Amino acid sequence: MKIQGPNSYMQLYRNQLKQQHVKRSERKNDQLDISTEAKHLQLKQAQSAERNNYINELKQLIQAGEYEINYDKTAQKMIDFWSRRV
């Protein structure tokens, strides 16, 4: 029976460490690419701030009891919406 020392295993371990070191040095710099869809979402968020202001104004009017519904405009929008669906 032939018994070999730990040299063969140590050599495998050292080779693996060298490979890991090479892989680390080959890493590229981090890079960020924003898709056009993400850019559109960012624009919508900026626009939503304006919308939030409008909604807050409406909430204040409703809570104060000063909001008046324009029934003709509401009915026309409903007609326009449902006529496009058909």
DSSP file (Angstrom, degrees, kcal/mol; ACC not computed):
  #  RESIDUE AA STRUCTURE BP1 BP2  ACC     N-H-->O    O-->H-N    N-H-->O    O-->H-N    TCO  KAPPA ALPHA  PHI   PSI    X-CA   Y-CA   Z-CA
    1    1 A M              0   0    0      0, 0.0     2,-0.5     0, 0.0     0, 0.0   0.000 360.0 360.0 360.0 133.8    0.0    0.0    0.0
    2    2 A K        -     0   0    0      2,-0.0     2,-0.5     0, 0.0     0, 0.0  -0.902 360.0-163.4-108.8 125.8    1.3    3.4   -1.0
    3    3 A I        -     0   0    0     -2,-0.5     2,-0.3     0, 0.0     0, 0.0  -0.928   5.4-159.5-111.0 124.8    0.6    6.4    1.1
    4    4 A Q        -     0   0    0     -2,-0.5    -2,-0.0     1,-0.1     0, 0.0  -0.779  18.3-119.7-102.0 148.5    1.1    9.8   -0.3
    5    5 A G    >   -     0   0    0     -2,-0.3     3,-0.8     1,-0.1     4,-0.3  -0.062  38.3 -88.7 -74.6-178.5    1.5   12.9    1.7
    6    6 A P  T 3> S+     0   0    0      0, 0.0     4,-2.5     0, 0.0     5,-0.2   0.412 100.7 100.6 -74.6   3.9   -0.8   16.0    1.7
    7    7 A N  H 3> S+     0   0    0      1,-0.2     4,-2.3     2,-0.2     5,-0.2   0.888  77.4  51.8 -60.2 -41.7    1.3   17.5   -1.1
    8    8 A S  H <> S+     0   0    0     -3,-0.8     4,-1.7     1,-0.2    -1,-0.2   0.895 113.4  44.8 -64.8 -38.1   -1.1   16.6   -3.9
    9    9 A Y  H  > S+     0   0    0     -4,-0.3     4,-2.3     2,-0.2    -1,-0.2   0.882 111.6  52.3 -72.1 -38.3   -4.0   18.1   -2.1
   10   10 A M  H  X S+     0   0    0     -4,-2.5     4,-2.5     1,-0.2    -2,-0.2   0.883 107.9  52.2 -64.6 -37.4   -2.1   21.2   -1.2
   11   11 A Q  H  X S+     0   0    0     -4,-2.3     4,-2.3    -5,-0.2    -1,-0.2   0.911 109.2  49.3 -65.9 -41.0   -1.1   21.7   -4.8
   12   12 A L  H  X S+     0   0    0     -4,-1.7     4,-2.1     2,-0.2    -2,-0.2   0.907 111.6  49.9 -61.7 -42.0   -4.8   21.4   -5.9
   13   13 A Y  H  X S+     0   0    0     -4,-2.3     4,-2.2     2,-0.2    -2,-0.2   0.912 110.6  48.8 -63.8 -44.0   -5.7   24.0   -3.2
   14   14 A R  H  X S+     0   0    0     -4,-2.5     4,-2.2     1,-0.2    -1,-0.2   0.898 110.0  51.7 -63.9 -40.6   -3.0   26.4   -4.3
   15   15 A N  H  X S+     0   0    0     -4,-2.3     4,-2.1     1,-0.2    -1,-0.2   0.898 109.2  50.6 -62.5 -40.0   -4.1   26.1   -8.0
   16   16 A Q  H  X S+     0   0    0     -4,-2.1     4,-2.2     1,-0.2    -2,-0.2   0.909 108.9  51.2 -65.3 -41.6   -7.7   26.8   -7.0
   17   17 A L  H  X S+     0   0    0     -4,-2.2     4,-2.1     1,-0.2    -2,-0.2   0.895 109.2  51.2 -62.0 -40.3   -6.6   29.9   -5.1
   18   18 A K  H  X S+     0   0    0     -4,-2.2     4,-2.2     2,-0.2    -1,-0.2   0.910 109.1  50.7 -62.9 -42.5   -4.6   31.2   -8.1
   19   19 A Q  H  X S+     0   0    0     -4,-2.1     4,-2.3     1,-0.2    -2,-0.2   0.900 109.8  50.0 -63.9 -40.6   -7.6   30.7  -10.4
   20   20 A Q  H  X S+     0   0    0     -4,-2.2     4,-2.1     1,-0.2    -1,-0.2   0.890 109.3  51.7 -64.8 -38.4   -9.8   32.7   -8.0
   21   21 A H  H  X S+     0   0    0     -4,-2.1     4,-1.7     2,-0.2    -2,-0.2   0.896 110.2  48.8 -65.1 -39.5   -7.3   35.5   -7.9
   22   22 A V  H  X S+     0   0    0     -4,-2.2     4,-1.3     1,-0.2    -2,-0.2   0.908 109.9  51.8 -66.0 -41.9   -7.2   35.6  -11.7
   23   23 A K  H  < S+     0   0    0     -4,-2.3     4,-0.5     1,-0.2    -2,-0.2   0.885 108.0  52.2 -63.1 -38.8  -11.0   35.7  -11.8
   24   24 A R  H >< S+     0   0    0     -4,-2.1     3,-0.9     1,-0.2    -1,-0.2   0.886 108.9  49.4 -65.5 -37.8  -11.1   38.6   -9.4
   25   25 A S  H 3< S+     0   0    0     -4,-1.7    -1,-0.2     1,-0.2    -2,-0.2   0.753 106.6  57.2 -73.8 -21.9   -8.6   40.6  -11.4
   26   26 A E  T 3< S+     0   0    0     -4,-1.3    -1,-0.2    -3,-0.2    -2,-0.2   0.535  79.7 120.4 -84.2  -6.6  -10.7   40.0  -14.6
   27   27 A R    <   -     0   0    0     -3,-0.9     2,-0.2    -4,-0.5     3,-0.1  -0.269  59.9-130.4 -61.6 143.1  -13.8   41.5  -13.1
   28   28 A K        -     0   0    0      1,-0.1     2,-0.1     3,-0.0    -1,-0.1  -0.464  27.6 -91.9 -88.9 164.0  -15.2   44.4  -15.0
   29   29 A N        -     0   0    0     -2,-0.2    -1,-0.1     1,-0.1     2,-0.1  -0.416  50.5 -95.2 -70.7 151.9  -16.3   47.7  -13.5
   30   30 A D        -     0   0    0     -2,-0.1     2,-0.3    -3,-0.1    -1,-0.1  -0.378  45.9-171.6 -67.4 147.5  -19.9   48.1  -12.4
   31   31 A Q        -     0   0    0     -3,-0.1     2,-0.5    -2,-0.1    -3,-0.0  -0.998  14.3-151.7-144.7 144.1  -22.1   49.7  -15.0
   32   32 A L        -     0   0    0     -2,-0.3     2,-0.5     2,-0.0    -2,-0.0  -0.974  10.5-176.7-122.6 123.9  -25.7   50.9  -14.9
   33   33 A D        -     0   0    0     -2,-0.5     2,-0.6     0, 0.0    -2,-0.0  -0.982  11.7-155.8-119.3 123.5  -27.9   51.0  -17.9
   34   34 A I        -     0   0    0     -2,-0.5    -2,-0.0     4,-0.0     5,-0.0  -0.869  17.2-133.3-101.2 124.9  -31.4   52.5  -17.6
   35   35 A S     >  -     0   0    0     -2,-0.6     4,-1.9     1,-0.1     5,-0.1  -0.233  21.4-112.3 -71.6 163.6  -33.9   51.3  -20.1
   36   36 A T  H  > S+     0   0    0      1,-0.2     4,-2.1     2,-0.2     5,-0.1   0.847 118.7  57.1 -65.2 -32.4  -36.2   53.7  -21.9
   37   37 A E  H  > S+     0   0    0      1,-0.2     4,-2.1     2,-0.2    -1,-0.2   0.907 106.1  49.0 -65.2 -40.7  -39.2   52.2  -20.1
   38   38 A A  H  > S+     0   0    0      2,-0.2     4,-2.0     1,-0.2    -1,-0.2   0.875 109.2  53.1 -65.7 -36.5  -37.5   53.0  -16.7
   39   39 A K  H  X S+     0   0    0     -4,-1.9     4,-1.9     2,-0.2    -2,-0.2   0.894 108.1  50.4 -65.0 -39.2  -36.9   56.6  -18.0
   40   40 A H  H  X S+     0   0    0     -4,-2.1     4,-2.3     1,-0.2    -2,-0.2   0.896 108.5  52.6 -64.8 -39.4  -40.6   56.9  -18.9
   41   41 A L  H  X S+     0   0    0     -4,-2.1     4,-1.9     1,-0.2    -2,-0.2   0.882 107.0  52.4 -64.0 -37.2  -41.5   55.7  -15.4
   42   42 A Q  H  X S+     0   0    0     -4,-2.0     4,-1.7     2,-0.2    -1,-0.2   0.900 109.1  49.9 -64.3 -39.7  -39.3   58.3  -13.9
   43   43 A L  H  X S+     0   0    0     -4,-1.9     4,-2.2     1,-0.2    -2,-0.2   0.900 108.6  52.6 -64.5 -39.6  -41.0   61.0  -15.9
   44   44 A K  H  X S+     0   0    0     -4,-2.3     4,-2.2     1,-0.2    -1,-0.2   0.871 105.9  54.1 -64.2 -36.1  -44.4   59.7  -14.8
   45   45 A Q  H  X S+     0   0    0     -4,-1.9     4,-0.9     2,-0.2    -1,-0.2   0.894 108.1  49.4 -65.2 -38.3  -43.3   60.0  -11.2
   46   46 A A  H >X S+     0   0    0     -4,-1.7     4,-0.8     1,-0.2     3,-0.5   0.897 113.3  46.9 -65.6 -39.5  -42.4   63.6  -11.7
   47   47 A Q  H 3X S+     0   0    0     -4,-2.2     4,-1.9     1,-0.2     3,-0.4   0.816 102.8  64.1 -70.5 -29.7  -45.8   64.2  -13.3
   48   48 A S  H 3X S+     0   0    0     -4,-2.2     4,-2.9     1,-0.2    -1,-0.2   0.768  92.3  63.6 -68.0 -22.9  -47.5   62.3  -10.5
   49   49 A A  H <X S+     0   0    0     -4,-0.9     4,-1.9    -3,-0.5    -1,-0.2   0.916 104.7  46.2 -64.1 -41.5  -46.3   65.0   -8.1
   50   50 A E  H  X S+     0   0    0     -4,-0.8     4,-2.1    -3,-0.4    -2,-0.2   0.911 112.8  50.1 -63.8 -41.9  -48.4   67.5  -10.1
   51   51 A R  H  X S+     0   0    0     -4,-1.9     4,-2.7     1,-0.2    -2,-0.2   0.896 107.1  54.5 -64.1 -39.6  -51.3   65.0  -10.0
   52   52 A N  H  X S+     0   0    0     -4,-2.9     4,-2.5     1,-0.2    -1,-0.2   0.891 107.2  50.8 -61.4 -39.3  -50.8   64.6   -6.2
   53   53 A N  H  X S+     0   0    0     -4,-1.9     4,-2.1     2,-0.2    -1,-0.2   0.922 111.0  48.6 -62.4 -43.4  -51.2   68.3   -5.8
   54   54 A Y  H  X S+     0   0    0     -4,-2.1     4,-2.2     1,-0.2    -2,-0.2   0.914 112.1  48.6 -62.3 -43.6  -54.3   68.3   -7.8
   55   55 A I  H  X S+     0   0    0     -4,-2.7     4,-2.6     1,-0.2    -1,-0.2   0.898 109.2  52.6 -65.1 -40.8  -55.8   65.4   -5.8
   56   56 A N  H  X S+     0   0    0     -4,-2.5     4,-2.2     2,-0.2    -1,-0.2   0.893 108.5  50.9 -62.9 -38.6  -54.9   67.1   -2.5
   57   57 A E  H  X S+     0   0    0     -4,-2.1     4,-2.2     2,-0.2    -1,-0.2   0.920 110.7  48.9 -62.1 -43.3  -56.8   70.2   -3.7
   58   58 A L  H  X S+     0   0    0     -4,-2.2     4,-2.7     1,-0.2    -2,-0.2   0.910 109.6  52.1 -63.3 -41.7  -59.8   68.1   -4.6
   59   59 A K  H  X S+     0   0    0     -4,-2.6     4,-2.8     1,-0.2     5,-0.2   0.911 109.5  49.5 -60.2 -42.4  -59.7   66.4   -1.2
   60   60 A Q  H  X S+     0   0    0     -4,-2.2     4,-1.9     1,-0.2    -1,-0.2   0.905 111.4  48.8 -64.8 -40.7  -59.7   69.7    0.6
   61   61 A L  H  X>S+     0   0    0     -4,-2.2     5,-2.5     2,-0.2     6,-1.0   0.915 113.2  47.5 -64.1 -41.8  -62.6   70.9   -1.5
   62   62 A I  H ><5S+     0   0    0     -4,-2.7     3,-0.9     1,-0.2    -2,-0.2   0.927 112.2  48.6 -66.2 -44.7  -64.6   67.8   -0.8
   63   63 A Q  H 3<5S+     0   0    0     -4,-2.8    -1,-0.2     1,-0.3    -2,-0.2   0.841 112.4  49.1 -65.2 -32.2  -63.8   67.9    2.9
   64   64 A A  H 3<5S-     0   0    0     -4,-1.9    -1,-0.3    -5,-0.2    -2,-0.2   0.589 112.3-122.3 -82.2  -9.1  -64.9   71.5    3.1
   65   65 A G  T <<5S+     0   0    0     -3,-0.9    -3,-0.2    -4,-0.6    -2,-0.1   0.704  82.8 113.2  77.5  19.2  -68.1   70.7    1.2
   66   66 A E      < +     0   0    0     -5,-2.5     2,-0.3    -6,-0.2    -4,-0.2   0.452  38.8 111.6-102.6  -2.6  -67.2   73.2   -1.6
   67   67 A Y        -     0   0    0     -6,-1.0     2,-0.5    -9,-0.1    -9,-0.0  -0.584  49.6-162.4 -78.3 130.0  -66.7   70.7   -4.4
   68   68 A E        -     0   0    0     -2,-0.3     2,-0.4     2,-0.0    -2,-0.0  -0.945  12.5-134.5-115.3 132.1  -69.3   70.9   -7.2
   69   69 A I        -     0   0    0     -2,-0.5     2,-1.0     1,-0.0     3,-0.1  -0.690   6.2-144.0 -86.0 132.1  -69.9   68.1   -9.6
   70   70 A N     >  -     0   0    0     -2,-0.4     4,-2.2     1,-0.2     5,-0.2  -0.816  18.9-174.3 -93.0  96.7  -70.3   69.1  -13.3
   71   71 A Y  H  > S+     0   0    0     -2,-1.0     4,-2.5     1,-0.2     5,-0.2   0.848  78.6  53.7 -66.1 -36.5  -72.8   66.5  -14.3
   72   72 A D  H  > S+     0   0    0      2,-0.2     4,-2.3     1,-0.2    -1,-0.2   0.928 110.9  45.8 -64.4 -44.3  -72.8   67.3  -18.0
   73   73 A K  H  > S+     0   0    0      2,-0.2     4,-2.2     1,-0.2    -2,-0.2   0.897 113.2  50.6 -65.4 -40.8  -69.0   66.9  -18.2
   74   74 A T  H  X S+     0   0    0     -4,-2.2     4,-1.9     2,-0.2    -2,-0.2   0.924 111.5  47.4 -63.0 -45.4  -69.2   63.7  -16.3
   75   75 A A  H  X S+     0   0    0     -4,-2.5     4,-2.4     1,-0.2    -2,-0.2   0.901 110.9  51.7 -63.8 -41.3  -71.9   62.2  -18.5
   76   76 A Q  H  X S+     0   0    0     -4,-2.3     4,-2.6     1,-0.2    -1,-0.2   0.902 109.0  50.3 -64.2 -40.6  -70.0   63.3  -21.7
   77   77 A K  H  X S+     0   0    0     -4,-2.2     4,-2.3     2,-0.2    -1,-0.2   0.877 110.4  50.3 -65.1 -37.0  -66.8   61.6  -20.5
   78   78 A M  H  X S+     0   0    0     -4,-1.9     4,-2.5     2,-0.2     5,-0.2   0.915 111.3  48.4 -66.5 -41.9  -68.8   58.4  -19.7
   79   79 A I  H  X S+     0   0    0     -4,-2.4     4,-2.1     2,-0.2    -2,-0.2   0.927 112.3  48.8 -63.2 -44.8  -70.3   58.4  -23.2
   80   80 A D  H  X S+     0   0    0     -4,-2.6     4,-1.3     2,-0.2    -2,-0.2   0.908 112.1  49.6 -61.2 -42.4  -66.9   59.0  -24.8
   81   81 A F  H  X S+     0   0    0     -4,-2.3     4,-1.0     1,-0.2     3,-0.3   0.945 115.2  41.2 -62.9 -49.3  -65.4   56.2  -22.8
   82   82 A W  H  X S+     0   0    0     -4,-2.5     4,-0.9     1,-0.2    -1,-0.2   0.768 109.5  58.3 -75.1 -25.0  -68.1   53.6  -23.7
   83   83 A S  H  < S+     0   0    0     -4,-2.1    -1,-0.2    -5,-0.2    -2,-0.2   0.803 105.7  50.8 -74.6 -26.5  -68.4   54.6  -27.3
   84   84 A R  H  < S+     0   0    0     -4,-1.3    -1,-0.2    -3,-0.3    -2,-0.2   0.781 104.7  58.7 -76.0 -26.6  -64.7   53.8  -27.8
   85   85 A R  H  <        0   0    0     -4,-1.0    -1,-0.2     1,-0.2    -2,-0.2   0.770 360.0 360.0 -74.1 -26.5  -65.1   50.4  -26.3
   86   86 A V     <        0   0    0     -4,-0.9    -1,-0.2    -3,-0.1    -2,-0.1   0.474 360.0 360.0 -80.3 360.0  -67.7   49.2  -28.7
